[in-house]
Amino acid sequence: MIVNPILPGFNPDPSICRVGDVYYIATSTFEWYPGVQIHRSTDLVNWTLVARPLTRASQLDMRGNPDSCGIWAPCLSWADGLFWLVYTDVKRYEGNFKDTHNYIVTAPAIDGPWSDPVHVNSSGFDPSLFHDDDGRTWFVNMVWNPLTASVGGKPRAPAFDGILLQQWDAAQRRLVGPVRNIFKGTSLGLVEGPHLHKRGGWYYLTTAEGGTAYDHAVTMARSRHIEGPYELHPQRHPITSKDHPEAPLQRAGHGQIVETPDGLTYHTHLCSRPLPGTRRSPLGRETAIQRCEWRDDGWLYLAGGGVVPHVEVPSPDPASRREPRGERHHRFADSRELPMDFQWLRTPDPERLFTLTPGGLRLHGRESIGSWFEQSLVARRQEDFVFRAETTLARFEPSTYQQSAGLVLYYNRFKFHFLSVSRDERLGRVLTILSCPADWPDGRLEFPLAEPIPLPGDGPLRLAIEVDHAQARFWCDAGSGPMPVGGVLDASLVSDEAGRGAHGSFTGAFVGMLAFDTSGGGCPADFTEFRYTPR
């Protein structure tokens, strides 16, 4: 069986394509660098991260992009001997305006080399390409109307003004011909995430509606002509959890059709798994996939009926077995480049944030936690409700309270818990906790420890965090054995829905290593290892 989610942790907006017997899924990365995650599978059961194609400044520079901006809803396709990747770089999303620039890059293989981008348009987000069987290529995206009552975090349906279609001329590397608005959506509203699929002479348009929170849904329509008019699916929304709060996979929507070599049909979608008794999802929006069937009326339905997505789904190959995920342990002295588990924020110049040395991973203290420009944070996704993460801070010699390094559970500048090593004028090198309890828009800190904890000498420290659903606790070992640092913290705050709510934040929880130096001195912090253990 396929067990959902197939891509646990922050992996939203899945675009799927098949090349021969191999499947690829591209997902959004927002402000995390490098841009776009691409996973590979041969059985739809087991998936491996194989590429992040946007790796250089000419393709992507997100310095200054606010939280939850950056790469939205990429689309991956294969045609004419090339992979085609379409993506949006969002520069602003609050208030009435959204600055959304859409680009295309191509590559002969999934691991590149990926081309420099071609700017396509900026009329809206969620772009995709459709390669028709008559040789023409079409570009679709939603169109954003700023002249409405829409505000950041509380979108209004009129701002989502439909799905635009225009022909893409690959030779001229530009859009040509008329722009047509082919689909205005349903009464659910907030139409976005368009993908086209052709079967039996019909063009099937799948979109996402209802916003990416708990009213999210996959909407389907079809037409004999790509320009429309499009008629709605008999169920309107063939995949959704919006009327089923008991379903284990919530917020289901925004996905794409794929067919196997044997003619079976599947549909990806994003989802979330809120903590029990809450509507908070620290793991963010994840990727799931559903087995579907074409019925005699020519429409696609979930296999077995209904609209609520399933956790367990029949795989194309009954012999496939899910490979268990185990502990991930990285010793940085053994690495010539940053292990693929990890990402950083916004900048195409990572050497200003970190370097790999014979002694391990050196973070160069830059701007404060939450900076939109240069933040020395190297982290990996939280993929489990229960886990332990630990690192060794081998060397860090702060001379002022403006210098800090340690272990962080991070969502964005308004949602984090940071176990910090710093300098106190009275106590010398100390351990403390900095927390931001989803305090949007002010970002005020809380300090869970009544007093900083003095640390003996300047020796190495083992820092750890244990998370059990909504509870988190830090630990430290300064050489005399592990000791808890502070009390239990609220891990549910590090989630999409905390603070502004699910329409204001779109990523997921990360855990990793952080250093900042607001004195401007670039104080280094050396980490020798990082271990992530699901429990």
C-alpha positions as CSV (number, residue, x, y, z in Angstrom):
1,M,0.0,0.0,0.0
2,I,0.9,3.6,-0.4
3,V,0.8,5.3,3.0
4,N,0.0,9.0,3.0
5,P,1.5,11.4,3.3
6,I,4.1,10.2,0.9
7,L,6.3,13.3,1.5
8,P,6.0,14.1,5.2
9,G,6.7,17.5,6.5
10,F,6.7,20.8,4.6
11,N,6.1,19.6,1.0
12,P,3.1,21.5,-0.4
13,D,1.6,22.0,-3.9
14,P,2.7,18.8,-5.5
15,S,3.1,18.7,-9.3
16,I,3.7,15.2,-10.6
17,C,5.0,13.9,-13.9
18,R,6.1,10.5,-15.3
19,V,9.0,9.9,-17.6
20,G,9.1,6.3,-18.7
21,D,8.8,4.2,-15.5
22,V,9.9,7.0,-13.2
23,Y,7.8,9.5,-11.4
24,Y,8.8,13.0,-10.2
25,I,7.1,15.3,-7.8
26,A,8.0,19.0,-7.5
27,T,6.9,20.9,-4.4
28,S,7.0,24.5,-3.1
29,T,9.9,25.7,-1.0
30,F,8.8,29.4,-0.3
31,E,11.7,31.3,1.3
32,W,14.0,28.3,1.8
33,Y,17.0,27.9,-0.5
34,P,17.8,26.3,-2.9
35,G,14.4,26.6,-4.6
36,V,11.9,23.7,-5.4
37,Q,12.2,20.2,-4.0
38,I,12.0,17.3,-6.5
39,H,11.4,13.8,-5.3
40,R,11.8,10.6,-7.4
41,S,10.0,7.2,-7.2
42,T,9.5,4.1,-9.3
43,D,6.6,2.7,-7.4
44,L,4.6,5.7,-6.0
45,V,5.4,4.2,-2.5
46,N,9.0,5.2,-1.7
47,W,10.3,8.7,-2.6
48,T,13.8,10.1,-2.6
49,L,14.8,13.7,-2.7
50,V,17.0,14.0,-5.9
51,A,17.1,17.7,-6.8
52,R,16.7,21.3,-5.8
53,P,17.2,23.0,-9.2
54,L,17.2,26.7,-8.4
55,T,20.7,27.0,-7.0
56,R,22.2,30.3,-8.2
57,A,21.5,34.0,-8.2
58,S,20.5,34.2,-11.8
59,Q,17.7,31.8,-11.1
60,L,16.6,32.9,-7.7
61,D,17.5,35.6,-5.2
62,M,15.0,36.0,-2.3
63,R,16.9,38.4,-0.1
64,G,14.2,40.7,1.3
65,N,11.3,38.4,0.5
66,P,8.9,38.3,3.5
67,D,8.1,35.1,5.3
68,S,6.0,32.7,3.2
69,C,6.9,34.5,0.0
70,G,9.5,33.1,-2.5
71,I,8.7,29.9,-4.5
72,W,5.0,29.1,-4.8
73,A,3.5,26.1,-6.6
74,P,6.0,24.9,-9.2
75,C,5.0,22.8,-12.1
76,L,7.2,20.0,-13.5
77,S,6.7,18.5,-16.9
78,W,8.6,16.6,-19.6
79,A,8.5,17.3,-23.3
80,D,10.8,17.5,-26.3
81,G,13.6,15.7,-24.4
82,L,13.6,18.3,-21.6
83,F,12.3,18.7,-18.1
84,W,10.4,22.0,-17.9
85,L,10.0,23.7,-14.5
86,V,7.7,26.7,-14.1
87,Y,7.7,28.6,-10.8
88,T,6.7,31.8,-9.1
89,D,8.9,34.0,-7.1
90,V,6.6,36.0,-4.8
91,K,8.1,39.3,-3.6
92,R,5.0,40.6,-1.7
93,Y,1.8,39.0,-0.6
94,E,0.3,41.1,2.2
95,G,-2.5,43.6,1.6
96,N,-4.2,44.0,-1.7
97,F,-1.1,43.6,-3.9
98,K,0.9,40.5,-4.7
99,D,4.1,40.8,-6.7
100,T,4.4,37.5,-8.4
101,H,6.9,36.8,-11.1
102,N,6.6,33.6,-13.2
103,Y,9.6,31.9,-14.8
104,I,10.6,28.8,-16.9
105,V,13.8,26.8,-16.6
106,T,14.7,23.6,-18.4
107,A,17.1,20.8,-18.1
108,P,18.0,17.6,-20.0
109,A,18.1,15.5,-16.8
110,I,16.5,16.0,-13.4
111,D,19.8,16.8,-11.8
112,G,20.6,19.4,-14.4
113,P,22.2,21.4,-15.6
114,W,19.2,23.7,-15.2
115,S,19.0,26.8,-17.5
116,D,18.8,30.4,-16.6
117,P,15.2,31.5,-16.2
118,V,13.0,33.1,-18.8
119,H,10.5,35.6,-17.3
120,V,7.0,34.7,-18.6
121,N,4.5,37.1,-16.8
122,S,3.6,38.5,-13.4
123,S,-0.2,38.5,-13.6
124,G,-0.7,35.9,-10.9
125,F,0.8,32.9,-9.2
126,D,0.6,29.0,-9.5
127,P,1.7,28.8,-13.2
128,S,1.8,25.5,-15.1
129,L,2.7,24.3,-18.6
130,F,0.6,21.9,-20.7
131,H,2.2,20.2,-23.7
132,D,-0.7,19.4,-26.1
133,D,-0.5,16.4,-28.5
134,D,-0.7,18.8,-31.5
135,G,2.7,20.3,-30.7
136,R,1.5,23.4,-29.0
137,T,2.4,24.4,-25.4
138,W,0.1,26.4,-23.2
139,F,0.8,28.4,-20.1
140,V,-1.9,28.8,-17.4
141,N,-1.9,30.7,-14.1
142,M,-4.4,32.2,-11.8
143,V,-4.9,36.0,-12.2
144,W,-4.7,38.3,-9.1
145,N,-7.1,41.3,-8.9
146,P,-5.8,43.9,-6.3
147,L,-8.9,46.1,-6.6
148,T,-11.0,44.1,-4.1
149,A,-11.4,43.8,-0.3
150,S,-8.7,41.2,-0.1
151,V,-6.1,41.7,2.7
152,G,-3.1,39.6,3.7
153,G,-4.1,36.5,5.7
154,K,-7.8,37.0,5.0
155,P,-8.2,36.5,1.2
156,R,-11.4,37.4,-0.5
157,A,-12.6,35.4,-3.5
158,P,-12.9,38.3,-6.0
159,A,-9.1,38.8,-5.8
160,F,-8.8,35.3,-7.3
161,D,-10.1,36.4,-10.7
162,G,-9.9,33.1,-12.6
163,I,-7.5,31.0,-14.6
164,L,-5.6,32.6,-17.6
165,L,-4.6,30.6,-20.7
166,Q,-2.1,31.7,-23.3
167,Q,0.1,29.9,-25.8
168,W,3.8,29.6,-25.1
169,D,6.2,29.9,-28.1
170,A,9.4,27.9,-27.1
171,A,11.3,29.2,-30.1
172,Q,10.6,32.9,-29.3
173,R,10.7,32.2,-25.5
174,R,7.6,34.2,-24.9
175,L,3.8,34.1,-24.7
176,V,2.0,34.7,-28.0
177,G,-1.6,35.1,-29.0
178,P,-4.6,36.2,-27.0
179,V,-5.0,35.9,-23.2
180,R,-8.2,34.1,-22.2
181,N,-9.8,33.7,-18.8
182,I,-11.0,30.1,-19.1
183,F,-12.4,29.4,-15.7
184,K,-13.8,31.6,-12.9
185,G,-14.1,28.8,-10.4
186,T,-17.1,27.8,-8.3
187,S,-19.0,29.3,-5.4
188,L,-16.3,27.9,-3.1
189,G,-14.0,30.6,-4.4
190,L,-10.3,31.4,-4.2
191,V,-9.5,29.5,-7.5
192,E,-5.8,28.8,-8.0
193,G,-3.4,25.9,-8.7
194,P,-4.4,25.1,-12.3
195,H,-3.2,22.0,-14.2
196,L,-4.5,20.6,-17.5
197,H,-4.7,17.0,-18.5
198,K,-6.0,15.5,-21.8
199,R,-7.9,12.2,-22.2
200,G,-10.4,10.9,-24.7
201,G,-10.7,14.2,-26.6
202,W,-11.4,16.1,-23.3
203,Y,-9.3,18.8,-21.7
204,Y,-9.6,18.3,-17.9
205,L,-8.7,21.3,-15.7
206,T,-8.0,20.7,-12.1
207,T,-7.7,23.6,-9.7
208,A,-7.5,24.3,-6.0
209,E,-10.3,26.2,-4.3
210,G,-11.4,27.3,-0.9
211,G,-8.0,28.6,0.3
212,T,-5.2,26.4,1.5
213,A,-6.8,25.9,5.0
214,Y,-9.6,23.7,6.2
215,D,-12.0,24.5,3.3
216,H,-9.4,23.5,0.7
217,A,-10.6,21.3,-2.2
218,V,-9.6,19.9,-5.6
219,T,-12.0,21.3,-8.2
220,M,-12.4,19.7,-11.7
221,A,-13.9,20.9,-14.9
222,R,-13.6,19.8,-18.6
223,S,-14.1,21.0,-22.1
224,R,-13.7,19.7,-25.7
225,H,-11.7,22.8,-26.5
226,I,-8.8,24.1,-24.4
227,E,-10.1,27.6,-24.5
228,G,-13.4,26.4,-23.0
229,P,-16.2,26.7,-22.0
230,Y,-15.6,24.3,-19.1
231,E,-18.3,22.3,-17.4
232,L,-18.0,21.3,-13.8
233,H,-17.5,17.8,-12.4
234,P,-20.7,16.3,-11.0
235,Q,-19.3,16.4,-7.5
236,R,-17.5,19.8,-8.2
237,H,-14.7,18.7,-5.8
238,P,-13.6,15.1,-6.3
239,I,-11.1,15.4,-3.5
240,T,-11.7,17.4,-0.3
241,S,-11.9,17.1,3.5
242,K,-13.7,20.4,4.0
243,D,-16.9,18.8,5.3
244,H,-15.2,16.0,7.3
245,P,-13.3,17.4,10.3
246,E,-12.8,13.8,11.5
247,A,-10.7,12.8,8.5
248,P,-7.0,12.2,9.3
249,L,-5.9,14.1,6.2
250,Q,-7.2,17.7,6.4
251,R,-6.8,20.7,4.1
252,A,-6.8,18.4,1.0
253,G,-6.4,20.2,-2.3
254,H,-4.0,21.5,-5.0
255,G,-2.7,18.5,-7.0
256,Q,-2.3,17.0,-10.4
257,I,-3.3,13.9,-12.4
258,V,-0.7,11.2,-13.4
259,E,-1.2,7.9,-15.2
260,T,1.0,4.8,-14.9
261,P,2.4,2.9,-17.9
262,D,-0.4,0.4,-17.3
263,G,-3.1,3.0,-17.5
264,L,-3.9,3.4,-13.8
265,T,-4.7,6.9,-12.7
266,Y,-3.5,8.7,-9.5
267,H,-4.0,12.3,-8.3
268,T,-1.6,14.1,-5.9
269,H,-2.8,16.6,-3.4
270,L,-1.5,18.6,-0.5
271,C,-2.8,17.8,3.0
272,S,-2.1,18.5,6.7
273,R,-2.3,16.5,9.8
274,P,-3.4,18.8,12.7
275,L,-2.3,17.9,16.2
276,P,-5.1,16.0,18.0
277,G,-7.7,18.3,19.4
278,T,-6.3,21.3,17.6
279,R,-6.2,22.9,14.2
280,R,-2.5,23.4,14.3
281,S,-0.2,21.5,11.9
282,P,3.5,21.9,12.8
283,L,4.5,19.6,9.9
284,G,2.9,22.1,7.5
285,R,1.2,21.1,4.3
286,E,2.4,17.7,3.1
287,T,2.1,15.7,-0.1
288,A,-0.4,12.8,-0.5
289,I,-1.6,10.8,-3.5
290,Q,-4.9,9.0,-4.2
291,R,-5.9,6.1,-6.5
292,C,-8.6,7.3,-8.9
293,E,-10.8,5.8,-11.6
294,W,-12.4,7.0,-14.8
295,R,-16.1,6.1,-14.9
296,D,-18.5,5.7,-17.8
297,D,-19.5,9.3,-17.6
298,G,-15.9,10.3,-18.5
299,W,-15.2,11.9,-15.1
300,L,-12.4,11.1,-12.6
301,Y,-13.4,9.9,-9.1
302,L,-11.6,8.5,-6.1
303,A,-11.3,4.8,-6.3
304,G,-14.0,3.3,-4.0
305,G,-16.1,6.4,-4.1
306,G,-16.5,9.5,-1.9
307,V,-14.4,12.6,-1.8
308,V,-12.4,12.2,1.4
309,P,-8.7,11.3,0.8
310,H,-7.4,8.0,2.2
311,V,-4.4,7.3,4.3
312,E,-3.7,3.9,2.7
313,V,-4.0,3.6,-1.1
314,P,-3.4,0.6,-3.4
315,S,0.0,1.0,-5.2
316,P,0.5,0.1,-8.9
317,D,2.8,-2.7,-7.9
318,P,1.6,-5.0,-5.1
319,A,5.1,-6.2,-4.5
320,S,6.3,-2.8,-3.4
321,R,7.0,-2.3,0.3
322,R,7.4,0.9,2.1
323,E,10.9,1.5,3.3
324,P,11.0,2.7,7.0
325,R,12.6,6.0,7.7
326,G,15.2,5.9,10.4
327,E,17.7,8.1,12.1
328,R,19.7,10.6,10.1
329,H,23.1,11.4,11.5
330,H,25.5,13.8,9.7
331,R,29.1,14.4,10.7
332,F,30.0,17.6,9.0
333,A,33.7,17.0,9.0
334,D,33.0,14.1,6.5
335,S,31.0,16.4,4.2
336,R,32.3,18.5,1.3
337,E,29.0,20.1,0.8
338,L,25.9,20.6,2.9
339,P,23.9,17.3,3.2
340,M,20.7,17.4,1.2
341,D,18.5,17.2,4.4
342,F,19.3,20.9,5.0
343,Q,18.4,24.2,3.6
344,W,19.0,27.8,4.5
345,L,17.0,31.0,3.9
346,R,16.7,33.3,0.9
347,T,20.2,34.1,-0.2
348,P,22.1,32.7,-3.2
349,D,25.4,33.5,-1.4
350,P,25.5,30.8,1.3
351,E,29.2,31.1,1.8
352,R,28.4,34.3,3.8
353,L,26.3,32.2,6.1
354,F,28.2,29.0,6.5
355,T,31.3,27.1,5.4
356,L,32.3,23.4,5.7
357,T,35.7,23.1,7.2
358,P,37.8,20.1,8.4
359,G,36.4,20.8,11.8
360,G,32.8,20.7,10.8
361,L,30.1,23.2,9.9
362,R,31.0,26.8,10.7
363,L,28.1,29.3,10.9
364,H,29.1,32.9,10.5
365,G,27.0,35.1,12.7
366,R,25.0,37.6,10.6
367,E,21.7,39.3,11.1
368,S,19.2,38.5,13.8
369,I,16.9,35.6,13.9
370,G,14.0,36.5,11.6
371,S,16.0,38.6,9.2
372,W,14.8,38.7,5.6
373,F,18.3,39.1,4.2
374,E,21.2,37.2,5.8
375,Q,20.3,34.8,8.5
376,S,22.8,32.1,9.4
377,L,20.3,29.3,9.9
378,V,20.9,25.8,8.6
379,A,17.9,23.5,9.3
380,R,16.0,20.5,8.1
381,R,12.3,19.7,8.0
382,Q,10.4,18.3,11.0
383,E,8.9,15.2,9.5
384,D,7.5,13.5,12.6
385,F,5.2,14.4,15.5
386,V,7.6,12.7,17.9
387,F,11.3,13.1,17.4
388,R,14.7,14.1,19.0
389,A,17.2,16.4,17.3
390,E,20.7,17.0,18.7
391,T,23.8,18.8,17.7
392,T,27.3,19.4,19.1
393,L,28.4,23.0,19.3
394,A,32.1,22.4,19.4
395,R,33.3,26.0,19.6
396,F,31.6,29.3,20.2
397,E,33.2,32.2,22.1
398,P,30.8,35.1,22.3
399,S,32.1,38.3,23.7
400,T,28.7,40.1,24.0
401,Y,25.1,39.4,24.4
402,Q,24.6,40.4,20.8
403,Q,26.3,37.1,19.7
404,S,24.3,33.9,20.0
405,A,24.4,30.4,18.6
406,G,22.5,27.1,19.3
407,L,19.7,24.9,18.4
408,V,16.3,26.2,17.1
409,L,12.9,24.9,16.4
410,Y,11.8,27.4,13.7
411,Y,8.9,28.3,11.5
412,N,9.4,32.0,10.8
413,R,10.4,35.2,12.5
414,F,7.2,35.2,14.6
415,K,7.2,31.5,15.6
416,F,10.3,29.8,17.1
417,H,12.0,28.3,20.2
418,F,15.8,28.9,20.3
419,L,18.2,27.3,22.8
420,S,20.9,30.0,22.8
421,V,24.5,30.1,24.0
422,S,25.5,33.7,24.5
423,R,27.4,36.0,26.9
424,D,26.1,37.6,30.1
425,E,28.0,40.6,31.6
426,R,27.8,39.1,35.1
427,L,27.9,35.3,34.4
428,G,30.1,34.9,31.4
429,R,29.1,32.3,28.8
430,V,25.5,31.3,29.5
431,L,22.6,29.2,28.2
432,T,19.2,30.7,27.7
433,I,16.0,30.3,25.7
434,L,14.5,32.8,23.3
435,S,10.9,32.1,22.2
436,C,8.6,34.0,19.9
437,P,5.1,32.7,20.7
438,A,3.4,33.5,17.3
439,D,3.4,37.2,18.1
440,W,2.4,38.7,14.8
441,P,2.9,41.5,13.8
442,D,5.1,42.7,16.7
443,G,7.5,39.7,17.0
444,R,8.1,40.3,20.8
445,L,10.3,37.7,22.5
446,E,9.6,35.7,25.6
447,F,12.4,34.3,27.8
448,P,11.2,31.1,29.5
449,L,14.2,30.9,31.8
450,A,14.0,33.2,34.9
451,E,17.8,33.6,34.7
452,P,20.4,32.5,32.2
453,I,22.3,29.3,33.1
454,P,26.1,29.8,33.6
455,L,28.2,27.4,31.5
456,P,31.5,25.9,32.7
457,G,34.4,27.1,30.6
458,D,34.4,27.3,26.8
459,G,34.2,23.6,26.0
460,P,31.9,21.8,23.6
461,L,28.1,21.5,24.3
462,R,25.6,18.9,23.2
463,L,22.3,20.6,22.6
464,A,19.1,18.7,22.0
465,I,15.4,19.1,21.7
466,E,12.7,16.4,22.2
467,V,9.3,17.0,20.7
468,D,6.2,15.0,21.5
469,H,3.3,16.4,19.5
470,A,2.5,19.8,21.1
471,Q,5.3,19.6,23.8
472,A,8.9,20.4,23.3
473,R,11.8,20.4,25.8
474,F,15.4,21.4,25.4
475,W,18.4,19.6,26.8
476,C,22.1,20.4,27.3
477,D,25.2,18.3,28.1
478,A,28.2,20.4,29.0
479,G,30.3,17.4,29.9
480,S,28.6,16.2,33.1
481,G,25.6,14.5,31.5
482,P,22.4,15.7,29.9
483,M,20.2,18.1,31.8
484,P,16.8,19.6,30.9
485,V,16.8,23.3,30.1
486,G,13.7,25.1,31.2
487,G,10.2,23.6,31.2
488,V,7.9,22.3,28.5
489,L,7.4,24.6,25.6
490,D,4.4,24.8,23.3
491,A,5.5,23.2,20.0
492,S,2.1,23.8,18.4
493,L,3.0,27.4,18.0
494,V,5.6,26.4,15.4
495,S,2.8,25.7,12.9
496,D,0.9,27.1,9.9
497,E,-2.1,28.0,11.8
498,A,-0.7,29.8,14.9
499,G,-0.5,33.5,14.9
500,R,-2.0,34.9,11.6
501,G,-3.7,31.6,10.7
502,A,-3.4,29.2,7.9
503,H,-3.9,31.8,5.2
504,G,-1.1,33.9,6.6
505,S,1.7,31.3,6.8
506,F,2.4,28.5,4.4
507,T,5.5,26.6,5.3
508,G,6.3,24.2,8.2
509,A,8.5,23.5,11.2
510,F,12.3,23.2,10.8
511,V,14.9,22.2,13.3
512,G,18.5,23.2,13.0
513,M,21.5,25.2,13.9
514,L,21.5,29.0,14.2
515,A,24.1,31.8,14.8
516,F,23.6,35.5,14.8
517,D,25.9,38.5,15.6
518,T,24.0,41.8,15.7
519,S,27.3,43.6,16.6
520,G,28.4,43.1,13.0
521,G,31.5,41.1,14.0
522,G,30.6,37.8,12.3
523,C,31.3,35.7,15.3
524,P,31.7,32.1,14.1
525,A,30.1,29.0,15.7
526,D,31.4,25.5,14.9
527,F,29.0,22.5,14.8
528,T,30.5,19.0,14.3
529,E,27.3,16.9,13.9
530,F,23.5,16.9,13.7
531,R,21.3,13.9,14.4
532,Y,17.5,13.7,13.7
533,T,15.8,10.6,15.2
534,P,12.1,9.8,14.6
535,R,10.4,8.2,17.6
